[in-house]
């Protein structure tokens, strides 16, 4: 090993090990203290079904039979069920798998950015490792934490393909992207990333076309396989998810516009200071650079940078166009944004501005320490887990609870879905467990439920960072 390579290796070791160590510590520290989220409950319940029966399904509501859960592909639940067989089933063990996946993601971020230099790789890895929103998301049982692994492998292969101009590399990148899409369908935004890169580069047409064809074939193979196995049940759930995506079917708590998003940030999410700044200013930079490169200056963005820029731009376009505004989707937009910003910052800081990079890194860490204090060190209760524990321990086992599926799946009691409850179903219900949050209110519930709330005596209230579960007993007349 020559002195240059040795010096580069030492440089990486000195800075990279502390970044990884701190990133891992923040993700693993008192893992169970962070409040349980809605999708975590759902993912855990489906994985437990796979663990116990081999089939993905939800705990059925009262009067319903078990149905396969096919709204999301089963692979993430299969993975989690296999993990449970190794370490045992629990919500915290589910989170542990996500922490480990996030560390693989960090390693891939560094590997991808090494193409642009050691400084870019270290700064980008620092951003992804320590951003508090990403850290909190990585501490939870979300499919996106694992999904980022094939996405980043695909990005690495895509950049390699752009450099080599070999169709084989484009095919491999398309395969990785296709696998990411069938792991969870929100990965379809990678189609936009591919098309946007093609529009910027304006060459290697066969390669880009081959990449899109391979992605399509992988998705078609999945659809055909699932269709053969599950038939109309699969297609019905798939089309329902598509309707939720485009806004023709309701998605409680996930349909809101930019004004309400700003109100939510001002009310609760202001504690994620760097995340908010990066989303607002970073996306403005990405939009300006992409549009300028596309319309006015062909050569303004080097071909290697075009993939990262287009990936970040695709995240913005998809986030705006989609009617589903689930907060944990942000990790799919933040990772490419931080990676591209690392390239931009290091290139801008060359020469006399070089001293600004460590100053920026220190400021970034300090701002995130403020956020970590509010979301990791301090806790605000765990409304879902606390309410489920209380109901299981204190409410008679035969009592019927009217609630959401993500609470109903956590409790031992039979439950009725509150979002579709009818007058006849209400007659069977003894208690209501009402979930409200910064985007979910009782006004979205059926009228029959809203009338019942007025005749309901509060038993207990469980509060969290952004949500509340109110347990009340229905006052039934003889």
PyMOL commands that set and color helices and strands:
alter all, ss='L'
color gray80, all
select helices_A, chain A and resi 3-28+31-33+38-53+75-87+91-116+118-130+132-138+143-164+167-183+185-201+205-230+232-246+258-267+269-271+273-295+298-300+303-321+327-348+351-353+355-377+383-394+405-408+418-420+423-426+442-444+447-453
alter helices_A, ss='H'
color red, helices_A
select strands_A, chain A and resi 401-403+415-417+431-437+456-463+467-474
alter strands_A, ss='S'
color yellow, strands_A
deselect
rebuild
show_as cartoon
